[in-house]
């Protein structure tokens, strides 16, 4: 008789678990599907990290005329796929050099980039249609540079 009672008890326990599962599953699914997340704050561009929206980059993006260390040339910056690319041309060398580590803060106008071929670090400030700054080159020290829209 003891065996019959235990078997009946197991069946009752299984039935209660089934009923709880049937009741809990729709409630759980409804809760998950109706979950909402509220985010406050300004949107940012999806790139290497949070930062300004691409429209704010228009101030520096594009072609510039540059004079660095009394040498005329051209300078280009482009915002592509969430990252900067750029290159620099000096008339005396007649070739383009790629730029790396380009950063621009539209709030302050601060621009920085590196010219690896000559180990030169440039920094400057954008104001209107002009960038004025200094650069440091290995073996030549600091020198002034400025860029203007053509």
SENUKE-552609 format. One record per atom (N, C-alpha, C): residue number from 1; residue in one letter; chain; atom name; x, z, y. Coordinates in Angstrom, 1 decimal, m for minus. Layout:
BEGIN
nr  rest  kette  atom  east  up  north
NUM  a  A  CA  X  Z  Y
...
# end
This chain:
BEGIN
nr  rest  kette  atom  east  up  north
1  x  A  N  0.8  0.0  m1.2
1  x  A  CA  0.0  0.0  0.0
1  x  A  C  0.9  0.0  1.3
2  x  A  N  2.0  0.6  1.2
2  x  A  CA  2.9  0.7  2.3
2  x  A  C  3.4  m0.7  2.6
3  x  A  N  3.6  m1.6  1.7
3  x  A  CA  4.1  m2.9  1.9
3  x  A  C  3.0  m3.7  2.6
4  x  A  N  1.8  m3.6  2.3
4  x  A  CA  0.7  m4.3  2.9
4  x  A  C  0.6  m4.0  4.4
5  x  A  N  0.8  m2.7  4.7
5  x  A  CA  0.7  m2.2  6.1
5  x  A  C  1.8  m2.8  6.9
6  x  A  N  3.0  m2.8  6.4
6  x  A  CA  4.2  m3.3  7.1
6  x  A  C  4.1  m4.8  7.3
7  x  A  N  3.6  m5.5  6.4
7  x  A  CA  3.4  m7.0  6.5
7  x  A  C  2.4  m7.3  7.6
8  x  A  N  1.3  m6.5  7.6
8  x  A  CA  0.2  m6.6  8.6
8  x  A  C  0.7  m6.3  10.0
9  x  A  N  1.6  m5.3  10.0
9  x  A  CA  2.2  m4.9  11.3
9  x  A  C  3.1  m6.0  11.9
10  x  A  N  3.9  m6.6  11.0
10  x  A  CA  4.7  m7.7  11.5
10  x  A  C  3.9  m8.9  12.0
11  x  A  N  2.8  m9.2  11.3
11  x  A  CA  1.9  m10.3  11.7
11  x  A  C  1.3  m10.0  13.1
12  x  A  N  0.9  m8.7  13.3
12  x  A  CA  0.3  m8.3  14.5
12  x  A  C  1.3  m8.4  15.7
13  x  A  N  2.5  m8.0  15.4
13  x  A  CA  3.6  m8.1  16.4
13  x  A  C  3.9  m9.5  16.8
14  x  A  N  4.0  m10.4  15.8
14  x  A  CA  4.2  m11.8  16.1
14  x  A  C  3.1  m12.4  16.9
15  x  A  N  1.8  m12.0  16.6
15  x  A  CA  0.7  m12.5  17.4
15  x  A  C  0.7  m12.1  18.8
16  x  A  N  1.1  m10.8  19.0
16  x  A  CA  1.2  m10.3  20.4
16  x  A  C  2.3  m11.0  21.2
17  x  A  N  3.4  m11.3  20.5
17  x  A  CA  4.5  m12.0  21.2
17  x  A  C  4.1  m13.4  21.5
18  x  A  N  3.4  m14.1  20.6
18  x  A  CA  2.9  m15.4  20.9
18  x  A  C  2.0  m15.5  22.1
19  x  A  N  1.1  m14.5  22.2
19  x  A  CA  0.2  m14.4  23.3
19  x  A  C  0.9  m14.2  24.6
20  x  A  N  1.9  m13.3  24.6
20  x  A  CA  2.7  m13.0  25.8
20  x  A  C  3.5  m14.3  26.2
21  x  A  N  4.0  m15.0  25.2
21  x  A  CA  4.7  m16.2  25.5
21  x  A  C  3.8  m17.3  26.1
22  x  A  N  2.6  m17.4  25.6
22  x  A  CA  1.7  m18.4  26.1
22  x  A  C  1.3  m18.0  27.5
23  x  A  N  1.1  m16.8  27.8
23  x  A  CA  0.8  m16.3  29.2
23  x  A  C  2.0  m16.4  30.1
24  x  A  N  3.1  m16.0  29.7
24  x  A  CA  4.3  m16.0  30.5
24  x  A  C  4.9  m17.3  30.9
25  x  A  N  4.9  m18.3  29.9
25  x  A  CA  5.5  m19.6  30.1
25  x  A  C  4.9  m20.3  31.3
26  x  A  N  3.6  m20.5  31.4
26  x  A  CA  3.1  m21.2  32.6
26  x  A  C  3.4  m20.4  33.9
27  x  A  N  3.3  m19.1  33.9
27  x  A  CA  3.6  m18.3  35.1
27  x  A  C  5.0  m18.5  35.5
28  x  A  N  5.9  m18.5  34.6
28  x  A  CA  7.4  m18.7  34.9
28  x  A  C  7.6  m20.1  35.4
29  x  A  N  7.0  m21.1  34.8
29  x  A  CA  7.2  m22.5  35.2
29  x  A  C  6.6  m22.7  36.6
30  x  A  N  5.4  m22.1  36.9
30  x  A  CA  4.8  m22.2  38.2
30  x  A  C  5.7  m21.6  39.3
31  x  A  N  6.3  m20.4  38.9
31  x  A  CA  7.1  m19.7  39.9
31  x  A  C  8.4  m20.6  40.2
32  x  A  N  9.0  m21.2  39.2
32  x  A  CA  10.2  m22.0  39.4
32  x  A  C  9.9  m23.2  40.2
33  x  A  N  8.8  m23.9  39.9
33  x  A  CA  8.4  m25.1  40.5
33  x  A  C  8.0  m24.9  42.0
34  x  A  N  7.4  m23.8  42.3
34  x  A  CA  7.0  m23.6  43.6
34  x  A  C  8.0  m22.8  44.5
35  x  A  N  9.2  m22.6  44.0
35  x  A  CA  10.2  m21.9  44.7
35  x  A  C  10.6  m22.7  45.9
36  x  A  N  10.7  m22.1  47.1
36  x  A  CA  11.2  m22.8  48.3
36  x  A  C  12.3  m22.1  48.9
37  x  A  N  13.2  m22.9  49.4
37  x  A  CA  14.4  m22.3  50.1
37  x  A  C  14.3  m22.7  51.6
38  x  A  N  14.5  m21.8  52.5
38  x  A  CA  14.5  m22.1  53.9
38  x  A  C  15.9  m21.9  54.4
39  x  A  N  16.4  m22.9  55.1
39  x  A  CA  17.7  m22.9  55.7
39  x  A  C  17.6  m23.0  57.2
40  x  A  N  18.3  m22.1  57.9
40  x  A  CA  18.3  m22.2  59.3
40  x  A  C  19.6  m22.6  59.8
41  x  A  N  19.6  m23.3  60.9
41  x  A  CA  20.9  m23.7  61.5
41  x  A  C  20.9  m25.2  61.7
42  x  A  N  22.0  m25.7  62.3
42  x  A  CA  22.1  m27.1  62.6
42  x  A  C  22.6  m27.9  61.4
43  x  A  N  22.2  m29.1  61.2
43  x  A  CA  22.7  m29.9  60.1
43  x  A  C  24.1  m30.3  60.3
44  x  A  N  24.8  m30.6  59.3
44  x  A  CA  26.2  m31.1  59.5
44  x  A  C  26.4  m32.3  58.6
45  x  A  N  27.5  m33.0  58.9
45  x  A  CA  27.8  m34.2  58.1
45  x  A  C  28.4  m33.8  56.8
46  x  A  N  27.9  m34.5  55.7
46  x  A  CA  28.4  m34.2  54.4
46  x  A  C  29.7  m34.9  54.2
47  x  A  N  30.8  m34.2  54.3
47  x  A  CA  32.1  m34.7  54.2
47  x  A  C  33.0  m33.7  53.6
48  x  A  N  34.2  m33.6  54.0
48  x  A  CA  35.2  m32.7  53.4
48  x  A  C  34.8  m31.2  53.7
49  x  A  N  33.9  m31.0  54.6
49  x  A  CA  33.4  m29.7  54.9
49  x  A  C  32.5  m29.7  56.1
50  x  A  N  31.9  m28.5  56.4
50  x  A  CA  31.0  m28.5  57.6
50  x  A  C  31.7  m29.0  58.8
51  x  A  N  31.0  m29.7  59.7
51  x  A  CA  31.6  m30.2  60.9
51  x  A  C  30.5  m31.0  61.7
52  x  A  N  31.0  m31.6  62.7
52  x  A  CA  30.1  m32.3  63.6
52  x  A  C  29.5  m33.5  63.0
53  x  A  N  28.3  m33.9  63.5
53  x  A  CA  27.7  m35.1  63.0
53  x  A  C  28.5  m36.3  63.4
54  x  A  N  28.4  m37.4  62.7
54  x  A  CA  29.2  m38.6  63.0
54  x  A  C  29.0  m39.2  64.4
55  x  A  N  27.8  m39.0  65.0
55  x  A  CA  27.5  m39.5  66.3
55  x  A  C  28.4  m38.9  67.4
56  x  A  N  28.9  m37.7  67.1
56  x  A  CA  29.8  m37.0  68.0
56  x  A  C  31.2  m37.5  68.0
57  x  A  N  31.5  m38.4  67.0
57  x  A  CA  32.9  m38.9  66.8
57  x  A  C  33.1  m40.2  67.7
58  x  A  N  32.0  m40.7  68.2
58  x  A  CA  32.1  m42.0  68.9
58  x  A  C  33.1  m41.9  70.1
59  x  A  N  33.3  m40.7  70.6
59  x  A  CA  34.2  m40.6  71.7
59  x  A  C  35.7  m41.0  71.4
60  x  A  N  36.1  m40.8  70.2
60  x  A  CA  37.5  m41.1  69.8
60  x  A  C  37.6  m42.3  68.8
61  x  A  N  36.5  m42.6  68.2
61  x  A  CA  36.5  m43.7  67.2
61  x  A  C  36.7  m45.0  67.8
62  x  A  N  37.5  m45.9  67.2
62  x  A  CA  37.7  m47.2  67.7
62  x  A  C  39.1  m47.5  68.2
63  x  A  N  39.2  m48.6  69.0
63  x  A  CA  40.5  m49.1  69.4
63  x  A  C  40.9  m48.5  70.7
64  x  A  N  42.2  m48.1  70.9
64  x  A  CA  42.8  m47.6  72.1
64  x  A  C  44.1  m48.3  72.4
65  x  A  N  44.4  m48.4  73.7
65  x  A  CA  45.8  m48.8  74.1
65  x  A  C  46.6  m47.5  74.3
66  x  A  N  47.8  m47.5  73.8
66  x  A  CA  48.6  m46.3  73.8
66  x  A  C  50.0  m46.6  74.4
67  x  A  N  50.5  m45.6  75.1
67  x  A  CA  51.9  m45.6  75.6
67  x  A  C  52.5  m44.3  75.2
68  x  A  N  53.5  m44.4  74.3
68  x  A  CA  54.1  m43.2  73.7
68  x  A  C  55.6  m43.3  73.9
69  x  A  N  56.2  m42.4  74.5
69  x  A  CA  57.7  m42.4  74.8
69  x  A  C  58.0  m43.7  75.5
70  x  A  N  57.2  m44.1  76.4
70  x  A  CA  57.4  m45.4  77.2
70  x  A  C  57.3  m46.7  76.4
71  x  A  N  56.7  m46.6  75.2
71  x  A  CA  56.5  m47.8  74.4
71  x  A  C  55.0  m48.1  74.3
72  x  A  N  54.6  m49.3  74.7
72  x  A  CA  53.1  m49.7  74.7
72  x  A  C  52.8  m50.1  73.2
73  x  A  N  51.5  m49.9  72.9
73  x  A  CA  51.0  m50.3  71.6
73  x  A  C  49.5  m50.1  71.5
74  x  A  N  49.0  m50.0  70.3
74  x  A  CA  47.5  m49.9  70.0
74  x  A  C  47.4  m48.7  69.0
75  x  A  N  46.2  m48.1  69.1
75  x  A  CA  45.9  m47.0  68.3
75  x  A  C  44.4  m47.1  67.8
76  x  A  N  44.1  m46.9  66.5
76  x  A  CA  42.8  m47.0  66.0
76  x  A  C  42.4  m45.8  65.2
77  x  A  N  41.1  m45.4  65.3
77  x  A  CA  40.6  m44.3  64.5
77  x  A  C  39.2  m44.7  64.0
78  x  A  N  39.0  m44.4  62.7
78  x  A  CA  37.6  m44.7  62.2
78  x  A  C  37.2  m43.6  61.3
79  x  A  N  35.9  m43.2  61.4
79  x  A  CA  35.3  m42.2  60.5
79  x  A  C  34.6  m43.0  59.4
80  x  A  N  35.1  m42.9  58.2
80  x  A  CA  34.5  m43.6  57.0
80  x  A  C  34.4  m42.7  55.8
81  x  A  N  33.2  m42.6  55.2
81  x  A  CA  33.0  m41.8  54.0
81  x  A  C  33.4  m40.4  54.2
82  x  A  N  33.1  m39.8  55.4
82  x  A  CA  33.3  m38.4  55.6
82  x  A  C  34.8  m38.0  55.9
83  x  A  N  35.6  m39.0  56.2
83  x  A  CA  37.0  m38.7  56.5
83  x  A  C  37.5  m39.7  57.6
84  x  A  N  38.6  m39.2  58.3
84  x  A  CA  39.2  m40.1  59.3
84  x  A  C  40.2  m41.0  58.6
85  x  A  N  40.3  m42.2  59.2
85  x  A  CA  41.5  m43.1  58.9
85  x  A  C  42.0  m43.6  60.3
86  x  A  N  43.2  m43.9  60.3
86  x  A  CA  43.8  m44.4  61.6
86  x  A  C  45.1  m45.1  61.3
87  x  A  N  45.5  m45.9  62.4
87  x  A  CA  46.8  m46.5  62.3
87  x  A  C  47.3  m46.7  63.8
88  x  A  N  48.6  m46.9  63.9
88  x  A  CA  49.2  m47.1  65.2
88  x  A  C  50.1  m48.3  65.2
89  x  A  N  50.2  m49.0  66.3
89  x  A  CA  51.0  m50.2  66.4
89  x  A  C  51.8  m50.1  67.7
90  x  A  N  53.1  m50.4  67.6
90  x  A  CA  53.9  m50.4  68.8
90  x  A  C  54.5  m51.9  68.9
91  x  A  N  54.3  m52.4  70.1
91  x  A  CA  54.7  m53.8  70.4
91  x  A  C  56.2  m54.1  70.0
92  x  A  N  57.1  m53.1  70.2
92  x  A  CA  58.5  m53.3  69.9
92  x  A  C  58.7  m53.4  68.4
93  x  A  N  57.9  m52.8  67.6
93  x  A  CA  58.1  m52.8  66.2
93  x  A  C  57.3  m53.9  65.5
94  x  A  N  56.2  m54.4  66.1
94  x  A  CA  55.4  m55.5  65.6
94  x  A  C  54.9  m55.2  64.2
95  x  A  N  54.3  m53.9  64.0
95  x  A  CA  53.7  m53.6  62.7
95  x  A  C  52.8  m52.4  62.9
96  x  A  N  51.9  m52.3  62.0
96  x  A  CA  51.0  m51.1  61.9
96  x  A  C  51.6  m50.0  61.0
97  x  A  N  51.4  m48.8  61.5
97  x  A  CA  51.8  m47.6  60.7
97  x  A  C  50.5  m46.8  60.4
98  x  A  N  50.3  m46.4  59.2
98  x  A  CA  49.1  m45.6  58.9
98  x  A  C  49.3  m44.2  59.4
99  x  A  N  48.2  m43.5  59.8
99  x  A  CA  48.2  m42.2  60.3
99  x  A  C  47.5  m41.3  59.2
100  x  A  N  47.9  m40.0  59.2
100  x  A  CA  47.4  m39.0  58.2
100  x  A  C  47.0  m37.8  59.0
101  x  A  N  46.4  m36.8  58.3
101  x  A  CA  46.0  m35.5  58.8
101  x  A  C  45.3  m35.6  60.1
102  x  A  N  44.4  m36.6  60.3
102  x  A  CA  43.7  m36.8  61.5
102  x  A  C  42.6  m35.8  61.7
103  x  A  N  42.6  m35.1  62.8
103  x  A  CA  41.5  m34.2  63.1
103  x  A  C  41.0  m34.3  64.5
104  x  A  N  39.7  m34.2  64.7
104  x  A  CA  39.2  m34.3  66.1
104  x  A  C  38.0  m33.3  66.2
105  x  A  N  38.1  m32.5  67.3
105  x  A  CA  37.1  m31.5  67.6
105  x  A  C  36.3  m32.0  68.8
106  x  A  N  35.1  m32.5  68.6
106  x  A  CA  34.4  m33.1  69.8
106  x  A  C  34.0  m32.0  70.8
107  x  A  N  33.9  m30.7  70.4
107  x  A  CA  33.6  m29.7  71.4
107  x  A  C  34.7  m29.4  72.4
108  x  A  N  35.9  m29.5  71.9
108  x  A  CA  37.1  m29.3  72.8
108  x  A  C  37.8  m30.6  73.2
109  x  A  N  37.6  m31.6  72.5
109  x  A  CA  38.3  m32.9  72.7
109  x  A  C  39.7  m32.9  72.1
110  x  A  N  40.0  m31.9  71.3
110  x  A  CA  41.3  m31.8  70.7
110  x  A  C  41.5  m32.8  69.6
111  x  A  N  42.5  m33.6  69.6
111  x  A  CA  42.8  m34.6  68.6
111  x  A  C  44.2  m34.4  68.1
112  x  A  N  44.4  m34.5  66.8
112  x  A  CA  45.7  m34.3  66.2
112  x  A  C  45.9  m35.4  65.0
113  x  A  N  47.0  m35.9  64.9
113  x  A  CA  47.3  m36.8  63.7
113  x  A  C  48.8  m36.8  63.5
114  x  A  N  49.2  m37.3  62.3
114  x  A  CA  50.5  m37.4  61.9
114  x  A  C  50.9  m38.8  61.5
115  x  A  N  52.1  m39.2  62.0
115  x  A  CA  52.6  m40.6  61.7
115  x  A  C  53.8  m40.4  60.7
116  x  A  N  53.5  m40.5  59.4
116  x  A  CA  54.5  m40.1  58.4
116  x  A  C  55.7  m41.0  58.3
117  x  A  N  55.6  m42.3  58.6
117  x  A  CA  56.8  m43.1  58.5
117  x  A  C  57.9  m42.6  59.4
118  x  A  N  57.6  m42.0  60.6
118  x  A  CA  58.6  m41.5  61.5
118  x  A  C  58.6  m40.0  61.6
119  x  A  N  57.8  m39.3  60.7
119  x  A  CA  57.7  m37.9  60.8
119  x  A  C  57.3  m37.4  62.2
120  x  A  N  56.3  m38.0  62.8
120  x  A  CA  55.9  m37.6  64.1
120  x  A  C  54.5  m37.0  64.1
121  x  A  N  54.4  m35.8  64.8
121  x  A  CA  53.1  m35.1  64.9
121  x  A  C  52.6  m35.3  66.3
122  x  A  N  51.4  m35.8  66.5
122  x  A  CA  50.8  m36.1  67.8
122  x  A  C  49.6  m35.1  68.0
123  x  A  N  49.5  m34.6  69.2
123  x  A  CA  48.3  m33.8  69.6
123  x  A  C  48.0  m34.2  71.0
124  x  A  N  46.7  m34.2  71.3
124  x  A  CA  46.2  m34.6  72.6
124  x  A  C  44.8  m34.1  72.9
125  x  A  N  44.3  m34.4  74.1
125  x  A  CA  43.0  m34.0  74.5
125  x  A  C  42.2  m35.2  75.0
126  x  A  N  41.1  m35.4  74.5
126  x  A  CA  40.2  m36.5  75.0
126  x  A  C  39.4  m36.0  76.2
127  x  A  N  39.4  m36.8  77.2
127  x  A  CA  38.6  m36.6  78.4
127  x  A  C  38.1  m37.9  78.9
128  x  A  N  36.8  m38.1  78.8
128  x  A  CA  36.3  m39.4  79.2
128  x  A  C  36.8  m40.6  78.3
129  x  A  N  37.5  m41.5  78.9
129  x  A  CA  38.0  m42.7  78.2
129  x  A  C  39.5  m42.6  78.1
130  x  A  N  40.1  m41.4  78.1
130  x  A  CA  41.5  m41.2  78.1
130  x  A  C  41.9  m40.0  77.2
131  x  A  N  43.0  m40.2  76.5
131  x  A  CA  43.6  m39.1  75.7
131  x  A  C  45.0  m38.9  76.2
132  x  A  N  45.3  m37.6  76.5
132  x  A  CA  46.7  m37.3  77.0
132  x  A  C  47.2  m36.2  76.1
133  x  A  N  48.5  m36.4  75.7
133  x  A  CA  49.1  m35.4  74.8
133  x  A  C  50.6  m35.5  74.7
134  x  A  N  51.1  m34.7  73.8
134  x  A  CA  52.5  m34.7  73.5
134  x  A  C  52.7  m35.0  72.0
135  x  A  N  53.9  m35.5  71.6
135  x  A  CA  54.2  m35.7  70.2
135  x  A  C  55.6  m35.1  69.9
136  x  A  N  55.8  m34.8  68.7
136  x  A  CA  57.1  m34.3  68.3
136  x  A  C  57.6  m35.2  67.2
137  x  A  N  58.8  m35.7  67.4
137  x  A  CA  59.4  m36.6  66.3
137  x  A  C  60.7  m36.0  65.8
138  x  A  N  60.9  m36.1  64.5
138  x  A  CA  62.1  m35.6  63.9
138  x  A  C  63.3  m36.3  64.5
139  x  A  N  64.2  m35.6  65.1
139  x  A  CA  65.4  m36.1  65.7
139  x  A  C  65.3  m36.5  67.1
140  x  A  N  64.1  m36.7  67.7
140  x  A  CA  64.0  m37.1  69.1
140  x  A  C  63.2  m36.0  69.9
141  x  A  N  62.7  m35.0  69.3
141  x  A  CA  62.1  m33.9  70.0
141  x  A  C  60.7  m34.3  70.5
142  x  A  N  60.3  m33.6  71.6
142  x  A  CA  59.0  m33.9  72.2
142  x  A  C  59.0  m35.0  73.2
143  x  A  N  57.8  m35.8  73.2
143  x  A  CA  57.7  m36.9  74.2
143  x  A  C  56.2  m37.0  74.5
144  x  A  N  55.9  m37.5  75.7
144  x  A  CA  54.5  m37.6  76.1
144  x  A  C  53.9  m38.9  75.6
145  x  A  N  52.6  m38.9  75.5
145  x  A  CA  51.8  m40.1  75.1
145  x  A  C  50.4  m40.0  75.8
146  x  A  N  49.9  m41.2  76.0
146  x  A  CA  48.5  m41.2  76.4
146  x  A  C  47.9  m42.5  75.9
147  x  A  N  46.6  m42.5  75.7
147  x  A  CA  45.8  m43.6  75.2
147  x  A  C  44.6  m43.8  76.1
148  x  A  N  44.3  m45.1  76.4
148  x  A  CA  43.1  m45.4  77.2
148  x  A  C  42.3  m46.5  76.4
149  x  A  N  41.0  m46.5  76.7
149  x  A  CA  40.2  m47.6  76.1
149  x  A  C  40.6  m48.9  76.7
150  x  A  N  40.8  m50.0  75.9
150  x  A  CA  41.2  m51.3  76.5
150  x  A  C  40.1  m51.9  77.3
# end
